[in-house]
Structures are given as C-alpha cells and as structure tokens.
Amino acid sequence: MNPLDIISAVLGLTCVVLAGRNSKYNFWVGYLYTAALFLLFWNKNLYASLLLQPVSLAINVLGHWRWTHPKPQEQSADDPKNLKVSMMGWTERILAIALVLIVAGLWGWLLDRLFPLDPHPYLDSVVTALILLAQLLSSLKKWECWIVWLVVNVTQIVLHVSVGNVFMPIVCSLYLINGLWSLATWIKLYRKNA
C-alpha cells in the first residue's frame, strides 16, 4: 500500500459521506479526490479509469453549480438556495442503462486495442461508464445515483482485487455501506420535497 492509496481513500470517503449527507461541501473535496485518483490510476495502468478523471472534474463543477443554483421549481423545501432531490422517469432510466451498455462496450473494445496493458478493459469500461452515470445523476441530485453507486462499488471491489490493490477493496466496501445509508437518506429528502 502506498501513500496515494491512503490519500485517495480518505478523500473519496469524505466526499461521498458529505454527498450522502446532502452537503454541498462534497464538491470541494471532490476536486482533490479527482486529482488523487488520476495519479493512482496512472500508477496501476487502469487507463479507462484514468481518462475518466478530467470528465469527473467537469461533472463535479456542473454538480457544484447545480446544487447551489437551483431553478425556482427545483429549490429544496429546507433551503431555497439548494437543489432538491428528485427522481428519474422510467424512460430516462431505460435510456441510461442502454447508454451505459453501449459506451462500456465501445470503450472496452477501444481500450483492448489501444492499451494492451489494461488487465481488464471491459470490466474497467463498465466501471467507467457506471461512474460517469452515477456522477451525472448525483450532480443533478437524482436519488437513483445511489443505486448506480452501489453497483459501482461492488464492481470496483472485483476490479481492484483483480489488479492487486490491497486498500481500495476495503474502501469500496465502506463506500457500499455509505451508499446504502445515503440511498435511504436521499429517499427521505425526495419524499419531503415531493
């Protein structure tokens, strides 16, 4: 285990705990977390996850803006300066799943040809596509983001164990516990604002 594993773990856990507790301060920690993950994935040759980090940064900036600048009909009942938790429709859910499958398949195929050192290009790509979806849903404060995060956490445990990461599977297990708690918290927030 290297110091970057520990730094990434602490930043990541802090970020998701703050997000799950509906705190806009998660975004400030998220900026640092993105930088730490970029370096971590570079060292592990996980190129899909590495290339995800600039996109994650852009989604983080979008989320920071959306959470703190809601439109009048999107304002939280508790604080009109905050975005309320909302839910996707079934059409949006089906489209999101289809998009994840298409992006993951194409990205995995591309990685398999461009980066032969990636030990699991398709699994790496599924994780990448799911993370992008979860981050986007989180930035829009859709409660379904936590369902996607739960899938991501289970998949990441498998991915990190397969490449020999020691600390990250433990961290992903903690993410999994936080994801369950956060899902319940956001459902309550959704019902309060519905």
C-alpha positions, 0 to 999 in steps of 0.5 A: 500500500502506498501513500496515494492509496491512503490519500485517495481513500480518505478523500473519496470517503469524505466526499461521498459521506458529505454527498450522502449527507446532502452537503454541498461541501462534497464538491470541494473535496471532490476536486482533490479526490479527482486529482488523487485518483488520476495519479493512482490510476496512472500508477496501476495502468487502469487507463479507462479509469484514468481518462475518466478523471478530467470528465469527473472534474467537469461533472463535479463543477456542473454538480457544484453549480447545480446544487447551489443554483437551483431553478425556482421549481427545483429549490429544496423545501429546507433551503431555497438556495439548494437543489432538491432531490428528485427522481428519474422517469422510467424512460430516462432510466431505460435510456441510461442503462442502454447508454451505459451498455453501449459506451462500456462496450465501445470503450472496452473494445477501444481500450483492448486495442489501444492499451494492451496493458489494461488487465481488464478493459471491459470490466474497467469500461463498465466501471467507467461508464457506471461512474460517469452515470452515477456522477451525472445523476448525483450532480443533478441530485437524482436519488437513483445515483445511489443505486448506480453507486452501489453497483459501482462499488461492488464492481470496483471491489472485483476490479481492484482485487483483480489488479492487486490493490490491497486498500481500495477493496476495503474502501469500496466496501465502506463506500457500499455501506455509505451508499446504502445509508445515503440511498435511504437518506436521499429517499427521505429528502425526495419524499419531503420535497415531493 
